[in-house]
Amino acid sequence: MATLKLVVGLGNPGNKYAATRHNIGFELIDRLAAAGLGASFSRKFEGQLAESEIDYRRVLLLKPETFMNLSGRSVGQALRFYKLEPADLLVVCDDLNLPVGKIRIRPGGSDGGQKGLRDINAHLGTEQYARIRIGIGDNGEQDAADYVLSRFRPAERAAIDDALILASQAVAVWVAQGTEAAMNRFNGISPGKP
C-alpha cells in the first residue's frame, strides 16, 4: 500500500515576501495544490497544509509560516502527527549556487548554506530526506540576504516558470517512483530544455 508523502515548500509568509526568490518553494506548493483538484489550504503545524493527490497517491502539501530559518518546527510537527519517516519527506527550496531555473534533486546531504534546510536538519536529527533545489542565480556583489528577498527580473521569469513545471513533474516522479528515479530523470536538464 502506498505510504502518505509530505512535500514541503520553503518560503516566508506574507505579501511582502510573495514572489521573491526565497519563496520559490511556496510557489511550487501553490502550483501542486492548484493541479490537485479541490486541494485547499488550512492552518496547521504553524503553516498552511493541503491534502492532494499526485499520480493517484495521497500527498500532503505544506508551506511553513514560521519564516524560512525556523522551518524545521513546522516540518517536525507534521511528520510526528502523521507518523511519517524522513524517507516520506521532500523539501523544495531555493539555491543561490545554481543558475536561475536549474533544478537539482538530492536524496539528502548538507544544507549548503540554506538556513531553512539547516533548521529542518536540526529538528529531524538527520540530513537524509529528499530535496529539490531550484536555482535562483548568483547574487554577485549584492548582499545574499537582500538578493534572496528580491523578485525575479522579467528576463528570469520564463526560466523560473519552466523550472516550476519541471519541479512539479519531478515531485510526481518522486511520489510514484522515489528519489533515484526523479534524480535520473530531472538532474542535468537545463532551463528551457525539457
VOLO-282378 format. One record per residue (C-alpha): chain; x, y, z; residue number from 1; residue in one letter. Coordinates in steps of 0.001 Angstrom, whole numbers, plus 500000, padded with zeros to 6 digits. Layout:
! residues N
+-----+--------+--------+--------+-----+------+
: mol :   east :  north :     up : seq : type :
+-----+--------+--------+--------+-----+------+
:   A :      X :      Y :      Z : NUM :    a :
...
+-----+--------+--------+--------+-----+------+
//
This chain:
! residues 194
+-----+--------+--------+--------+-----+------+
: mol :   east :  north :     up : seq : type :
+-----+--------+--------+--------+-----+------+
:   A : 500000 : 500000 : 500000 :   1 :    m :
:   A : 501273 : 503467 : 499130 :   2 :    a :
:   A : 502651 : 505464 : 502017 :   3 :    t :
:   A : 501493 : 509006 : 502637 :   4 :    l :
:   A : 504061 : 511552 : 501429 :   5 :    k :
:   A : 504787 : 515080 : 502675 :   6 :    l :
:   A : 506019 : 517726 : 500230 :   7 :    v :
:   A : 507214 : 520933 : 501897 :   8 :    v :
:   A : 507928 : 524179 : 500084 :   9 :    g :
:   A : 510093 : 526679 : 501943 :  10 :    l :
:   A : 509474 : 530409 : 501988 :  11 :    g :
:   A : 508398 : 533328 : 504150 :  12 :    n :
:   A : 504765 : 534223 : 504906 :  13 :    p :
:   A : 503073 : 537480 : 503965 :  14 :    g :
:   A : 502608 : 539653 : 500898 :  15 :    n :
:   A : 505939 : 541389 : 501493 :  16 :    k :
:   A : 507738 : 538151 : 500537 :  17 :    y :
:   A : 505371 : 536864 : 497834 :  18 :    a :
:   A : 507130 : 536040 : 494543 :  19 :    a :
:   A : 510613 : 536655 : 495989 :  20 :    t :
:   A : 513489 : 534333 : 495131 :  21 :    r :
:   A : 513391 : 532836 : 498630 :  22 :    h :
:   A : 509719 : 531860 : 498164 :  23 :    n :
:   A : 510166 : 529569 : 495171 :  24 :    i :
:   A : 509211 : 526619 : 497400 :  25 :    g :
:   A : 505873 : 528260 : 498220 :  26 :    f :
:   A : 505292 : 528878 : 494503 :  27 :    e :
:   A : 505763 : 525205 : 493708 :  28 :    l :
:   A : 503430 : 524085 : 496503 :  29 :    i :
:   A : 500765 : 526506 : 495252 :  30 :    d :
:   A : 501104 : 525032 : 491745 :  31 :    r :
:   A : 500816 : 521484 : 493058 :  32 :    l :
:   A : 497731 : 522420 : 495096 :  33 :    a :
:   A : 496115 : 524115 : 492080 :  34 :    a :
:   A : 496747 : 520987 : 489990 :  35 :    a :
:   A : 495247 : 518753 : 492708 :  36 :    g :
:   A : 491515 : 519022 : 492249 :  37 :    l :
:   A : 489887 : 520564 : 495281 :  38 :    g :
:   A : 493116 : 520923 : 497292 :  39 :    a :
:   A : 492683 : 523832 : 499679 :  40 :    s :
:   A : 494917 : 525052 : 502475 :  41 :    f :
:   A : 494110 : 525225 : 506160 :  42 :    s :
:   A : 496252 : 526441 : 509054 :  43 :    r :
:   A : 498041 : 523529 : 510717 :  44 :    k :
:   A : 501519 : 522794 : 512113 :  45 :    f :
:   A : 502395 : 526519 : 512128 :  46 :    e :
:   A : 501868 : 526568 : 508373 :  47 :    g :
:   A : 499411 : 526114 : 505533 :  48 :    q :
:   A : 498562 : 522473 : 504835 :  49 :    l :
:   A : 496625 : 520976 : 501934 :  50 :    a :
:   A : 495863 : 517375 : 501129 :  51 :    e :
:   A : 496112 : 516479 : 497474 :  52 :    s :
:   A : 496526 : 513564 : 495124 :  53 :    e :
:   A : 499509 : 513140 : 492834 :  54 :    i :
:   A : 499615 : 510159 : 490496 :  55 :    d :
:   A : 496722 : 508576 : 492445 :  56 :    y :
:   A : 498632 : 508824 : 495726 :  57 :    r :
:   A : 497701 : 510844 : 498813 :  58 :    r :
:   A : 500143 : 513708 : 499340 :  59 :    v :
:   A : 500307 : 516428 : 501969 :  60 :    l :
:   A : 501478 : 519857 : 500804 :  61 :    l :
:   A : 502934 : 522137 : 503487 :  62 :    l :
:   A : 504062 : 525768 : 503475 :  63 :    k :
:   A : 505635 : 526506 : 506900 :  64 :    p :
:   A : 504755 : 530005 : 508149 :  65 :    e :
:   A : 507469 : 530069 : 510806 :  66 :    t :
:   A : 509727 : 532055 : 508451 :  67 :    f :
:   A : 512437 : 530296 : 506480 :  68 :    m :
:   A : 515047 : 529956 : 509230 :  69 :    n :
:   A : 512615 : 528158 : 511591 :  70 :    l :
:   A : 511042 : 525794 : 509050 :  71 :    s :
:   A : 512060 : 522685 : 510995 :  72 :    g :
:   A : 509473 : 523320 : 513704 :  73 :    r :
:   A : 506582 : 523066 : 511253 :  74 :    s :
:   A : 508056 : 520115 : 509337 :  75 :    v :
:   A : 508793 : 518189 : 512543 :  76 :    g :
:   A : 505234 : 518676 : 513822 :  77 :    q :
:   A : 503729 : 517374 : 510563 :  78 :    a :
:   A : 505998 : 514312 : 510418 :  79 :    l :
:   A : 505255 : 513391 : 514034 :  80 :    r :
:   A : 501491 : 513909 : 513693 :  81 :    f :
:   A : 501233 : 511666 : 510621 :  82 :    y :
:   A : 503903 : 509231 : 511926 :  83 :    k :
:   A : 505995 : 509701 : 508796 :  84 :    l :
:   A : 509682 : 508933 : 508354 :  85 :    e :
:   A : 512228 : 511282 : 506765 :  86 :    p :
:   A : 512061 : 508953 : 503711 :  87 :    a :
:   A : 508463 : 510184 : 503211 :  88 :    d :
:   A : 509579 : 513839 : 503080 :  89 :    l :
:   A : 510502 : 516019 : 500103 :  90 :    l :
:   A : 511594 : 519624 : 500711 :  91 :    v :
:   A : 511634 : 522232 : 497936 :  92 :    v :
:   A : 513810 : 525340 : 498355 :  93 :    c :
:   A : 515805 : 527995 : 496542 :  94 :    d :
:   A : 519529 : 527642 : 495833 :  95 :    d :
:   A : 521941 : 530542 : 495311 :  96 :    l :
:   A : 524582 : 528216 : 493868 :  97 :    n :
:   A : 522518 : 527076 : 490887 :  98 :    l :
:   A : 521804 : 529105 : 487744 :  99 :    p :
:   A : 518325 : 530624 : 487519 : 100 :    v :
:   A : 515810 : 527893 : 486770 : 101 :    g :
:   A : 518123 : 524883 : 487135 : 102 :    k :
:   A : 516749 : 522165 : 489395 : 103 :    i :
:   A : 518737 : 519636 : 491393 : 104 :    r :
:   A : 517297 : 516686 : 493275 : 105 :    i :
:   A : 519246 : 515016 : 496075 : 106 :    r :
:   A : 518447 : 512156 : 498487 : 107 :    p :
:   A : 519975 : 514061 : 501405 : 108 :    g :
:   A : 523142 : 515877 : 502381 : 109 :    g :
:   A : 524248 : 519131 : 503914 : 110 :    s :
:   A : 522185 : 522299 : 503952 : 111 :    d :
:   A : 524632 : 524034 : 501586 : 112 :    g :
:   A : 524093 : 527301 : 503465 : 113 :    g :
:   A : 520295 : 527174 : 503060 : 114 :    q :
:   A : 519049 : 528110 : 506540 : 115 :    k :
:   A : 515623 : 526516 : 506117 : 116 :    g :
:   A : 517283 : 523162 : 505388 : 117 :    l :
:   A : 519684 : 523724 : 508268 : 118 :    r :
:   A : 516768 : 524129 : 510687 : 119 :    d :
:   A : 514974 : 521060 : 509291 : 120 :    i :
:   A : 518175 : 519004 : 509683 : 121 :    n :
:   A : 518454 : 520159 : 513301 : 122 :    a :
:   A : 514804 : 519366 : 514124 : 123 :    h :
:   A : 514793 : 515963 : 512435 : 124 :    l :
:   A : 518267 : 514976 : 513596 : 125 :    g :
:   A : 519095 : 513802 : 510079 : 126 :    t :
:   A : 520051 : 515110 : 506644 : 127 :    e :
:   A : 518623 : 512013 : 504965 : 128 :    q :
:   A : 515461 : 513261 : 503264 : 129 :    y :
:   A : 514886 : 514204 : 499634 : 130 :    a :
:   A : 515098 : 517769 : 498463 : 131 :    r :
:   A : 514606 : 519682 : 495240 : 132 :    i :
:   A : 516695 : 522814 : 494954 : 133 :    r :
:   A : 515641 : 525405 : 492391 : 134 :    i :
:   A : 518347 : 527784 : 491175 : 135 :    g :
:   A : 517725 : 531453 : 491823 : 136 :    i :
:   A : 521051 : 532654 : 490378 : 137 :    g :
:   A : 524223 : 534093 : 491803 : 138 :    d :
:   A : 523891 : 537244 : 493894 : 139 :    n :
:   A : 527243 : 538565 : 492607 : 140 :    g :
:   A : 528189 : 541618 : 494643 : 141 :    e :
:   A : 524737 : 542014 : 496216 : 142 :    q :
:   A : 524233 : 541024 : 499838 : 143 :    d :
:   A : 522846 : 537464 : 499877 : 144 :    a :
:   A : 520052 : 538343 : 502333 : 145 :    a :
:   A : 518875 : 541224 : 500133 : 146 :    d :
:   A : 519213 : 539146 : 496980 : 147 :    y :
:   A : 517079 : 536199 : 498143 : 148 :    v :
:   A : 514341 : 538635 : 499184 : 149 :    l :
:   A : 514352 : 540344 : 495783 : 150 :    s :
:   A : 511981 : 539441 : 492965 : 151 :    r :
:   A : 512961 : 537778 : 489703 : 152 :    f :
:   A : 513720 : 540097 : 486813 : 153 :    r :
:   A : 511320 : 539766 : 483862 : 154 :    p :
:   A : 514088 : 538113 : 481810 : 155 :    a :
:   A : 514474 : 535420 : 484509 : 156 :    e :
:   A : 510766 : 534713 : 484919 : 157 :    r :
:   A : 510472 : 532397 : 481878 : 158 :    a :
:   A : 513293 : 530184 : 483185 : 159 :    a :
:   A : 511636 : 530091 : 486619 : 160 :    i :
:   A : 508264 : 529170 : 485117 : 161 :    d :
:   A : 509957 : 526342 : 483178 : 162 :    d :
:   A : 511712 : 525222 : 486359 : 163 :    a :
:   A : 508408 : 525124 : 488266 : 164 :    l :
:   A : 506901 : 522909 : 485556 : 165 :    i :
:   A : 509912 : 520567 : 485705 : 166 :    l :
:   A : 509912 : 520570 : 489503 : 167 :    a :
:   A : 506180 : 519717 : 489526 : 168 :    s :
:   A : 506916 : 516762 : 487254 : 169 :    q :
:   A : 509858 : 515764 : 489462 : 170 :    a :
:   A : 507594 : 515756 : 492536 : 171 :    v :
:   A : 505184 : 513408 : 490726 : 172 :    a :
:   A : 508033 : 511038 : 489823 : 173 :    v :
:   A : 509354 : 511179 : 493416 : 174 :    w :
:   A : 505899 : 510364 : 494813 : 175 :    v :
:   A : 505382 : 507423 : 492445 : 176 :    a :
:   A : 508905 : 506046 : 491932 : 177 :    q :
:   A : 511231 : 507541 : 494537 : 178 :    g :
:   A : 514218 : 509857 : 494723 : 179 :    t :
:   A : 516585 : 507954 : 492457 : 180 :    e :
:   A : 514085 : 507870 : 489585 : 181 :    a :
:   A : 513469 : 511622 : 489981 : 182 :    a :
:   A : 517224 : 512327 : 490035 : 183 :    m :
:   A : 517864 : 510199 : 486942 : 184 :    n :
:   A : 515113 : 511898 : 485000 : 185 :    r :
:   A : 515477 : 515569 : 486025 : 186 :    f :
:   A : 519035 : 516283 : 487209 : 187 :    n :
:   A : 521084 : 517772 : 484404 : 188 :    g :
:   A : 518159 : 519278 : 482479 : 189 :    i :
:   A : 518939 : 522872 : 481595 : 190 :    s :
:   A : 516276 : 525600 : 481914 : 191 :    p :
:   A : 514130 : 525826 : 478815 : 192 :    g :
:   A : 515360 : 522435 : 477500 : 193 :    k :
:   A : 512972 : 519687 : 478726 : 194 :    p :
+-----+--------+--------+--------+-----+------+
//
